[in-house]
Amino acid sequence: MLRFEYHSHIGRIFHNFTNSPKIYRSYLSYHRQRLVQLDIKSAHPFLLLNWYQQFERTWENYDALIRECPELEDNFAEEVERYRDHVANEDVDNDFYLWARNQHELKNEGGDASDRGAIKKKFYKFLYGPSVSNCMIRDVSQRRQQCFFTDIFDKHFPILLRIIEWHKTRHFYSDDSPQMKRIRMKLRSENSYRARKNKPKLKLSGKLYKQFAYANQCLEGEAMVSGVCHDLARKDGFFFIPIHDAIICQRSNEKVVRNLMLEHWRRHVRHPSDETVGFAPVIVTTKL
């Protein structure tokens, strides 16, 4: 049975292959022809480049701040370029997750330093979990222990961390958006269960962090589903399978898919100082 669903709150498509083990993909073929997979390297860290555009909104009076600390603009530009070098560097030896694993904060945690998948799980927990950073807390007595990835961002990318944490603690989606409807529906379900267990109800403010996860994934969906897949679906005889930030296609069509992916990801991940300039991701091709 074919499963095909579109989840509007995250802008993603789900089907039979999205959650299937990757080892099965090598058995896929089209008219007995082998296929290739093109995917965005470190896609979720790369998407964060687009959030630098939101820096000004995280301050009540940004203009006054710049007048008092004019060096902040230079620090901002320098951090953007430094972060871009970590997530959009064509160097094959440059990998964001493995770079993070070699930082002092994660090195001391133990485990296999080459296990990229385990590092990604820790990153997703940091990025899409509740706010645990101290960057928005002025009262020192209220500060909490941060996770390892939070410490890394606090040290290397403090401006980006502030942007992430600001959006995790604010209600920025409208109440009638698919995202807020999803959050409220899940909250009602959770509180219904807690009521049966005689536990206190959870507040909406404790679930606002989910907006950031939905927003970042929607950005991916706009590039891949509304952009790349929309264009590929209009090409005659073009076989392809979308899997979140990846596309599986015939080897003969690799160049077409690569160019479309570059075009749409550049269109949706913009430079904070010039909206006409888009960041180009690194695209990795794997023969299946």
SVG drawing of the C-alpha trace seen along z (x, -y; Angstrom):
<svg xmlns="http://www.w3.org/2000/svg" viewBox="-9 -56 48 60">
<polyline fill="none" stroke="black" stroke-width="0.4" points="0.0,0.0 1.3,-3.4 1.5,-6.0 1.8,-9.6 1.1,-12.5 1.8,-16.2 2.1,-17.7 1.4,-21.4 2.7,-22.4 6.3,-21.3 6.0,-21.5 7.2,-17.9 6.1,-15.0 6.0,-11.5 5.7,-8.3 6.9,-4.6 10.5,-5.5 11.0,-8.4 11.2,-6.3 12.6,-3.1 16.1,-2.1 18.7,-3.7 20.3,-0.3 17.2,0.5 17.7,-2.5 20.6,-0.7 18.0,1.8 15.9,-0.9 16.0,-1.2 14.0,-2.7 13.5,-0.7 16.5,1.4 18.6,-1.7 20.6,-2.5 19.7,-5.7 21.6,-8.4 20.7,-10.4 21.5,-14.1 21.2,-15.6 22.1,-18.7 25.1,-18.3 24.3,-19.3 20.9,-20.6 19.5,-21.7 22.6,-23.6 22.7,-25.2 19.1,-26.4 20.1,-28.4 21.9,-30.8 18.5,-32.2 17.7,-33.1 20.4,-35.7 17.9,-38.0 15.9,-38.0 18.6,-39.4 17.2,-42.9 13.8,-41.7 15.4,-40.1 16.1,-43.6 13.5,-46.1 15.5,-49.0 18.1,-47.8 19.0,-51.3 19.8,-52.5 21.8,-49.3 24.0,-50.0 24.5,-53.6 25.9,-52.3 27.8,-49.4 28.7,-50.1 31.2,-47.2 28.2,-44.8 27.6,-45.2 31.1,-44.1 30.8,-41.2 27.6,-40.2 29.0,-40.2 32.1,-38.3 30.0,-35.6 27.7,-35.1 30.8,-34.4 32.4,-32.2 29.2,-30.1 28.8,-29.9 32.3,-28.5 31.2,-25.7 27.9,-24.7 28.5,-25.6 32.2,-24.8 32.9,-22.8 36.0,-21.2 35.2,-17.5 37.0,-17.3 34.8,-20.1 31.8,-18.6 29.8,-20.6 28.9,-17.7 32.4,-16.3 33.8,-19.7 31.3,-20.0 32.4,-16.6 36.0,-17.8 35.1,-20.8 36.0,-20.7 32.4,-20.7 31.5,-17.4 35.0,-15.8 34.7,-15.4 31.4,-13.6 33.0,-10.4 31.6,-8.1 32.8,-7.4 34.2,-10.6 33.4,-9.4 29.7,-8.5 28.1,-11.3 24.6,-10.0 24.9,-10.2 26.2,-13.8 23.2,-14.8 20.8,-13.4 22.4,-15.7 22.2,-18.6 18.5,-18.1 17.8,-17.8 19.5,-21.2 18.0,-22.8 14.4,-21.6 14.1,-20.9 13.0,-23.4 15.0,-26.5 17.8,-25.8 20.2,-28.7 21.2,-31.4 21.7,-34.0 18.3,-35.6 18.4,-35.5 19.8,-38.6 19.3,-37.4 22.4,-35.3 20.6,-33.4 18.1,-32.0 20.7,-30.6 20.5,-26.9 23.0,-24.2 23.2,-24.2 23.5,-21.3 26.8,-20.6 25.7,-22.1 24.3,-25.1 27.7,-25.7 29.3,-25.3 27.0,-27.9 27.3,-30.2 31.1,-30.2 31.3,-30.2 28.0,-31.6 26.4,-33.7 24.4,-35.9 22.8,-32.9 22.1,-31.3 20.3,-34.5 18.1,-34.4 17.2,-30.7 16.4,-31.2 14.4,-34.3 12.2,-32.4 11.8,-29.5 10.4,-31.7 8.0,-33.9 4.6,-33.4 5.3,-34.3 2.9,-32.2 -0.7,-33.3 -3.3,-31.3 -4.9,-30.1 -1.7,-28.8 -1.2,-25.1 1.7,-25.3 -0.2,-26.7 -3.2,-24.5 -0.9,-21.5 0.8,-22.7 -2.6,-23.4 -4.0,-20.0 -1.0,-18.1 -1.2,-20.2 -4.9,-19.3 -4.1,-15.6 -1.2,-15.7 -3.3,-17.6 -6.2,-15.2 -3.8,-12.3 -2.3,-14.3 -5.8,-15.0 -6.5,-11.2 -3.3,-10.8 -4.1,-13.7 -1.2,-15.7 -1.3,-19.5 -1.9,-20.9 0.9,-22.1 0.9,-25.7 1.0,-26.8 4.1,-28.9 6.0,-25.7 5.3,-24.4 6.1,-27.6 9.6,-26.3 8.0,-23.9 7.3,-26.8 11.0,-27.1 11.3,-23.5 8.2,-23.8 9.5,-27.0 13.0,-25.6 11.5,-22.5 9.0,-24.6 11.9,-26.5 13.3,-23.1 9.8,-22.3 9.5,-25.5 12.8,-24.8 12.3,-21.1 8.6,-20.5 7.2,-23.9 10.4,-24.5 12.4,-21.5 9.6,-18.9 7.2,-21.4 9.6,-22.0 10.6,-18.3 6.9,-17.2 6.4,-19.3 9.2,-17.5 8.1,-14.7 9.4,-11.3 11.3,-12.5 11.4,-9.9 12.3,-11.2 11.7,-10.4 11.9,-13.2 13.1,-12.3 13.1,-15.6 16.3,-17.4 17.3,-14.7 16.2,-13.7 16.6,-10.3 16.6,-10.3 18.1,-8.7 21.9,-9.2 21.3,-10.9 19.3,-13.6 21.7,-14.4 22.9,-17.7 19.3,-19.0 18.3,-18.1 21.5,-19.6 21.0,-22.9 17.4,-23.1 18.4,-22.3 21.0,-25.0 18.5,-27.5 15.8,-26.9 17.9,-26.6 19.7,-29.9 16.3,-31.5 15.1,-30.5 18.3,-30.9 19.2,-34.5 22.1,-36.7 21.1,-39.0 22.8,-42.1 21.5,-41.6 18.3,-39.8 19.3,-39.5 22.1,-37.2 21.4,-33.5 23.7,-31.0 24.6,-28.0 24.5,-24.6 26.9,-21.8 25.2,-19.0 26.4,-15.4 25.8,-12.8 25.6,-9.1 25.3,-6.3 22.7,-3.8"/>
</svg>
